[in-house]
Amino acid sequence: MSQDQVHSDSVASAPVHPSQEWLKVESLDLEAQGVAHRADGKVVFIEGALPGEEVRVTVHRKKNNWEQASVTEMRHESSQRVQPGCPHFGVCGGCKMQHFHASAQVAVKQRVLEDNLWHLGKVKPETLLRPIEGPTWGYRFRARLSVRYVAKKETVLVGFHERKSRYVADIQSCAILPPHVSRLLMPLRQLIGSMAERDRLPQIEVAVGTRVTVLVLRHLEALGDADRQKLLDFAKEHSAWNGGEHLISWWLQPKGPDTVHPLDPSLPGLDYTLPEYGITMPFKPTDFTQVNHAINQVLVGRALRLLEVRRDERVIDWFCGLGNFTLPLATRAREVLGIEGSEQLVARSRENVVANGIQTPTSFVARNLFEMTPQELASYGHADKWLVDPPREGAFALAKAMADLHQDPSLVPDWVPPKRIVYVSCNPATLARDAGLLVHQAGYRCVAAGAVNMFPHTAHVESMAVFERA
């Protein structure tokens, strides 16, 4: 049972008396809560408890087959328990695992991946890949900060929400944001508090590139000239903090994401690099890009090495986005096709191919990848290798079409499936579901799988799996 299920059907109630039963914590759930069982078999989710610990708890929510609780007493502490690196841990909802040693977090995520593959997909990888790890602090290059003007206290809060609350946490720093962004939190509070529209500015979205940090200000009312000038002055002042090496740029968002635009168009835009392939990827602050640029570089490199692409091969990159994998693939393959659901993203990907001077034939198609017939799948032609990088919903339609073609070859008699697939996942449950289809119905083996610690100190599990024709 996941914590998502807990939230979906639980109703808060007054805390009951502390339990006298000692509970042995067995594992962590997807919300980084300890999971234990009472003597009668009832599941208990325990906030702040770690695997291996023995605790007594106070129960806050109770259902017929589970309880939600917090620790009141501990008689055995995990050897992996550490001092959290942020003074706001426990109040701020941005991280949930700072009290757990970073290497132990990775081990838990690897186990989550293995458990999902087996219990949901009945798939056991032939090889477990070494988890991809990187910086555990200052790694988050994308973040959405909530803003609230508290009139009674005449103060402004800028940060993440409190844990399990709609209120904005009162934080002065953030250890997972890059240091220069963390240092902006208090000045941002002062800036917003000085603006005429301070109670109509609900959000600041942060996006960090190689030379620029963009702050996207969501404003519910038009900004006057004085407020706009304050933003420009703030950007100039805090760009100087970095000796002008890294610029601060304000973008404004009056309505939906499509309305985002730079306050000062003369400033350079955002980009990130993939040095191993000589690729520079421009992006907009509202685009989906990986929040952890260091891990992304390693992720792309491992994916391409596992795919084992040769110069005489054609590759399809499904859910290609801006070309995070497509462009590097084009430096290795004979031909690359990127497929994505958005015409706008496809157009941007084409621009990125030109901007990087890529000569390999590289084309893009826009279509809904959550609907796919076997015939349409085959219409994209034979590819020797596939790279699949779907959103949290996974790639069920793609896997199902492959299974149908394998089960009934008469649907497309000349269909030749790819020899190897590398599947990059941000949801182990949907990866496991799709892996089950590929292995049990589409004629593939799962030759390798491993976790990717894209979001240290959170329970979010990214992973990668490799499938080969059986």
C-alpha positions in Angstrom: 0.0 0.0 0.0 1.4 3.4 -1.0 1.0 6.7 0.8 -1.0 7.9 -2.2 -3.6 5.4 -1.1 -3.4 6.7 2.4 -4.2 10.2 1.3 -7.0 9.1 -1.0 -9.2 7.5 1.6 -8.1 8.8 5.0 -9.8 11.3 7.2 -7.8 13.2 9.8 -8.8 12.6 13.4 -7.6 13.5 16.8 -4.5 11.7 17.9 -5.1 8.6 20.0 -3.0 7.6 23.0 0.5 6.5 22.3 0.8 2.8 21.6 2.7 0.6 24.1 3.6 -1.9 21.4 7.2 -1.9 20.0 7.2 -1.9 16.2 10.0 -3.1 14.0 10.3 -0.9 10.9 10.7 -3.1 7.8 11.0 -0.7 4.9 10.1 2.7 3.5 7.1 3.5 1.4 6.9 5.9 -1.5 6.4 8.8 0.8 9.6 7.9 2.8 7.6 6.8 5.8 8.7 3.7 7.8 6.5 0.7 7.2 5.8 -1.7 10.1 3.3 -4.3 11.1 1.5 -4.8 14.4 1.2 -8.2 15.9 -2.2 -8.6 14.4 -0.8 -7.8 10.9 -2.1 -4.3 10.6 0.2 -2.0 8.5 1.5 1.1 10.3 3.1 4.0 8.3 5.5 5.9 10.6 6.6 9.4 9.8 10.4 9.8 10.4 11.1 6.1 11.1 13.8 4.2 9.2 14.3 0.6 8.3 15.7 -1.5 11.1 14.5 0.8 13.9 12.3 -0.3 16.8 9.8 2.4 17.9 6.7 3.2 19.8 4.3 5.5 18.0 1.4 7.8 18.4 -1.4 7.1 15.8 -2.9 10.1 14.0 -5.0 8.3 11.4 -6.7 4.9 11.6 -8.4 2.7 9.1 -9.5 -1.0 9.2 -6.2 -2.3 7.6 -3.7 0.5 8.2 -2.6 3.3 10.5 -0.6 6.5 10.1 1.6 7.4 13.1 4.7 9.3 14.3 7.6 8.2 16.5 7.2 8.9 20.2 10.0 6.6 21.6 12.9 4.7 20.0 14.9 1.8 21.6 16.9 0.9 18.5 18.2 3.5 16.1 19.3 2.8 12.5 23.0 3.0 11.8 22.0 4.9 8.7 20.3 7.7 10.6 22.2 11.0 10.1 21.8 14.7 11.1 19.7 16.4 8.4 21.7 18.9 6.4 19.0 21.6 6.4 17.7 23.4 9.5 14.2 23.4 8.0 14.0 19.6 7.6 10.7 18.3 9.1 8.8 21.5 8.6 9.5 22.2 4.9 8.0 19.6 2.6 10.7 19.8 -0.1 12.7 16.8 1.2 11.7 13.8 3.3 14.8 11.7 3.6 17.6 14.0 4.8 17.8 12.0 8.1 18.7 8.9 6.1 22.3 8.5 4.8 22.6 9.3 1.2 24.0 5.9 0.1 21.2 4.2 2.1 18.6 6.3 0.2 20.0 4.9 -3.1 19.9 1.3 -1.8 16.3 1.8 -0.9 15.4 3.2 -4.3 17.2 0.3 -6.0 15.1 -2.1 -3.9 11.9 -0.2 -4.8 12.8 -0.7 -8.5 13.5 -4.4 -8.0 10.3 -4.9 -6.0 8.1 -3.2 -8.5 9.6 -5.1 -11.4 9.0 -8.4 -9.7 5.7 -7.8 -7.9 4.0 -5.8 -10.7 5.6 -7.2 -13.8 7.0 -10.6 -12.7 10.3 -9.5 -14.3 13.7 -10.1 -12.8 16.7 -8.3 -14.5 19.5 -10.6 -15.4 22.0 -7.9 -14.2 21.6 -5.1 -11.7 23.2 -1.9 -12.9 25.2 0.1 -10.4 23.0 3.0 -9.3 23.7 6.4 -10.9 24.6 8.9 -8.1 25.9 12.4 -8.0 25.8 15.6 -5.9 23.4 15.3 -3.0 23.3 19.0 -2.2 22.8 22.1 -4.4 21.6 19.8 -7.2 18.1 21.1 -7.9 18.3 23.4 -11.0 14.5 23.5 -11.4 12.1 24.5 -8.6 8.7 26.0 -8.1 8.7 28.3 -5.1 5.4 29.4 -3.5 5.1 33.0 -2.5 2.7 34.4 0.2 2.3 37.8 1.6 1.2 37.5 5.3 -0.6 40.7 6.0 -1.0 40.2 9.7 2.8 39.9 10.1 3.6 42.2 7.2 6.0 39.7 5.9 6.5 37.6 2.8 7.3 33.9 2.6 9.1 32.4 -0.3 9.8 28.6 -0.5 8.2 25.2 -0.5 5.0 24.3 1.3 5.1 22.9 4.8 4.9 19.1 5.0 1.4 17.9 4.3 0.1 21.5 4.4 -1.1 24.3 2.1 1.0 26.8 4.1 4.3 28.1 2.8 7.2 27.1 5.0 9.2 29.9 6.7 12.6 29.1 5.3 15.7 31.3 5.0 17.8 28.9 3.0 17.5 25.7 1.0 20.3 23.1 0.9 19.1 21.3 -2.3 19.0 24.5 -4.4 22.2 25.8 -5.9 23.9 28.0 -3.3 23.4 31.2 -5.3 19.7 30.5 -5.5 19.5 29.7 -1.8 21.1 33.0 -1.1 18.3 34.7 -3.0 15.5 33.5 -0.8 15.7 36.3 1.9 16.3 39.1 -0.7 13.3 37.8 -2.7 11.2 38.1 0.4 12.2 41.7 0.8 11.7 42.5 -2.9 8.2 41.0 -3.0 7.3 42.8 0.2 8.3 46.2 -1.3 6.1 45.7 -4.4 2.6 47.2 -4.9 1.2 43.9 -6.1 2.8 41.8 -3.3 -0.4 40.0 -2.4 -1.1 39.0 -6.1 2.3 37.2 -6.7 1.7 33.6 -5.9 4.7 31.8 -7.4 8.3 32.1 -8.6 9.6 29.3 -10.8 13.4 28.9 -10.9 15.4 27.5 -13.8 19.2 27.5 -13.8 21.2 27.3 -17.0 25.0 27.5 -17.7 25.1 31.3 -17.6 21.7 32.4 -16.5 19.2 31.8 -13.7 15.7 32.7 -14.7 13.1 33.6 -12.1 9.6 33.3 -13.6 7.2 35.5 -11.6 3.5 34.5 -11.7 1.4 37.7 -11.3 -2.3 37.9 -11.1 -2.5 41.6 -11.9 -0.6 43.7 -14.4 2.7 45.0 -12.9 3.2 48.8 -12.8 6.3 50.5 -14.0 7.7 50.9 -10.5 7.3 47.1 -9.7 8.9 46.2 -13.1 11.8 48.5 -12.4 12.3 46.9 -8.9 12.6 43.5 -10.6 15.2 44.8 -13.1 17.2 46.5 -10.3 17.1 43.2 -8.3 18.4 41.2 -11.2 21.2 43.7 -11.8 22.2 43.8 -8.2 22.2 40.0 -7.7 23.9 39.3 -11.0 26.8 41.4 -9.6 27.0 39.1 -6.5 28.4 36.5 -8.9 30.8 39.0 -10.5 28.6 39.0 -13.6 29.6 35.4 -14.3 26.1 34.2 -13.8 23.2 36.5 -14.6 19.7 36.8 -13.0 16.9 37.2 -15.5 13.2 37.9 -14.6 10.5 36.4 -16.8 6.8 37.3 -16.3 3.8 35.0 -16.4 0.5 36.9 -16.4 -1.6 33.8 -17.2 -0.9 30.3 -18.4 2.6 28.8 -19.3 2.2 30.1 -22.9 2.3 33.7 -21.7 5.8 33.5 -20.1 8.1 36.1 -21.5 11.4 37.8 -20.5 11.2 41.1 -18.7 14.6 42.1 -20.3 14.8 40.4 -23.8 18.4 41.5 -24.2 19.7 39.0 -21.6 20.8 35.5 -22.9 18.5 32.5 -22.6 18.9 29.2 -20.8 20.8 26.2 -21.9 22.6 23.1 -20.6 25.4 21.1 -22.1 26.2 17.5 -22.8 30.0 17.9 -23.1 30.6 14.2 -24.0 28.8 14.8 -27.3 29.5 18.4 -27.9 25.8 19.3 -27.5 24.3 22.5 -26.1 20.6 22.4 -25.5 18.7 25.7 -25.3 15.5 25.6 -23.2 12.8 27.8 -21.9 12.1 28.2 -18.1 8.7 26.4 -18.5 10.1 23.5 -20.6 10.4 20.1 -19.0 14.1 19.4 -18.5 15.9 17.3 -15.8 16.3 19.2 -12.6 19.7 17.6 -11.9 22.1 18.5 -14.8 25.1 16.6 -13.4 23.0 13.4 -13.2 21.5 14.0 -16.6 24.9 14.0 -18.2 25.7 10.6 -16.7 22.2 9.3 -17.5 22.6 10.2 -21.2 26.1 8.7 -21.4 25.0 5.4 -19.8 21.8 5.2 -21.9 23.8 5.5 -25.1 26.5 3.0 -24.0 23.9 0.5 -23.0 22.1 1.0 -26.3 25.4 0.1 -28.1 24.5 2.2 -31.1 26.7 1.6 -34.2 27.2 3.9 -37.2 25.2 1.6 -39.5 22.1 1.6 -37.3 18.8 3.5 -37.3 17.4 4.6 -33.9 14.0 5.8 -32.7 13.8 8.0 -29.7 10.2 7.8 -28.3 9.0 10.7 -26.1 12.0 12.7 -27.4 11.1 16.1 -25.8 13.7 18.7 -26.8 16.1 16.1 -28.0 18.0 15.3 -24.7 18.8 11.8 -26.1 18.0 12.4 -29.8 20.9 14.8 -30.4 23.5 12.7 -28.7 22.2 9.6 -30.5 22.7 11.5 -33.8 26.4 11.7 -33.1 26.6 7.9 -33.0 23.9 6.5 -35.4 23.3 6.4 -39.2 19.8 7.9 -38.8 17.6 9.0 -35.9 13.8 9.6 -35.6 12.5 11.5 -32.6 8.8 11.2 -31.7 6.9 13.4 -29.3 3.4 14.5 -28.5 3.8 18.2 -29.1 4.2 20.0 -32.4 5.9 22.9 -30.6 8.5 20.6 -29.0 9.1 18.9 -32.3 9.8 22.3 -33.9 12.2 23.2 -31.1 14.0 19.9 -31.5 14.5 20.6 -35.2 16.0 24.0 -34.3 18.3 22.3 -31.8 19.6 19.9 -34.5 20.5 22.9 -36.7 22.0 24.9 -33.9 24.3 22.1 -33.0 25.4 21.5 -36.6 24.4 17.9 -36.6 24.8 16.3 -40.1 23.3 12.8 -39.3 19.8 12.5 -40.9 17.6 13.4 -37.9 13.9 13.9 -38.2 11.0 14.4 -35.8 7.3 13.5 -35.7 4.5 14.8 -33.5 1.8 12.3 -32.4 -0.1 11.1 -29.4 2.1 8.4 -27.9 -0.6 7.3 -25.5 -2.6 5.8 -28.4 -0.8 3.4 -30.8 -2.0 0.7 -33.1 0.3 -2.1 -34.2 -0.1 -0.9 -37.8 0.9 2.7 -36.9 3.9 1.5 -34.9 5.1 -0.5 -37.9 4.6 2.6 -40.1 7.6 4.3 -38.5 9.9 1.8 -40.1 12.4 -0.6 -38.8 14.9 0.7 -36.2 17.8 -1.4 -34.9 17.5 0.3 -31.4 15.0 2.2 -29.4 15.3 4.8 -26.6 12.1 5.2 -24.6 11.8 8.0 -22.1 8.1 8.5 -21.2 6.5 10.6 -18.5 5.1 9.1 -15.3 2.3 7.4 -17.2 4.8 5.2 -18.9 4.7 3.8 -22.4 1.8 1.3 -22.2 0.4 1.9 -25.7 3.8 1.4 -27.2 4.5 -1.8 -25.3 1.0 -3.2 -26.0 1.4 -2.6 -29.8 4.7 -4.4 -29.7 3.1 -7.3 -27.8 0.2 -7.5 -30.3 2.7 -7.6 -33.2 4.6 -10.4 -31.6 1.5 -12.4 -30.7 0.0 -12.0 -34.2 2.7 -11.5 -36.8 0.0 -11.5 -39.5 -1.0 -7.9 -38.4 2.1 -6.6 -40.2 3.9 -9.6 -41.8 7.2 -7.7 -42.5 7.5 -6.1 -39.1 11.0 -6.4 -37.6 11.2 -5.3 -33.9 14.3 -3.5 -32.5 17.1 -5.7 -31.2 17.6 -3.6 -28.1 15.6 -1.1 -26.1 16.8 1.2 -23.3 13.8 2.5 -21.2 14.4 5.5 -19.0 11.7 5.8 -16.3 10.5 8.2 -13.7 8.0 5.8 -12.2 9.0 2.3 -11.3 5.4 1.1 -11.2 4.7 2.0 -14.9 8.1 0.7 -15.9 7.3 -2.6 -14.3 3.9 -2.8 -16.0 5.5 -2.1 -19.4 8.4 -4.5 -18.7 5.9 -7.2 -18.0 4.4 -6.7 -21.5 7.8 -6.6 -23.2 9.1 -9.7 -21.4 6.0 -11.9 -21.3 4.2 -10.9 -24.5 6.6 -9.1 -26.8 9.5 -11.5 -26.9 12.2 -9.6 -24.9 14.5 -10.3 -22.0 15.2 -7.7 -19.3 19.0 -7.9 -19.4 19.7 -5.1 -16.9 18.1 -2.5 -14.7 19.2 0.1 -12.1 18.2 3.1 -10.1 19.1 6.7 -10.9 19.3 9.1 -7.9 18.0 12.1 -9.7 16.3 13.6 -6.6 18.5 13.0 -3.5 16.7 13.3 -0.1 13.3 12.6 -1.7 11.5 9.3 -2.2 11.3 9.9 -6.0 12.7 6.9 -7.9 14.1 7.2 -11.4 15.5 4.2 -13.2 16.8 2.6 -16.4 16.1 -0.8 -17.9 17.5 -2.6 -20.9 15.6 -5.1 -23.0 17.0 -7.4 -25.7 15.2 -9.7 -28.2 14.9 -13.1 -26.7 
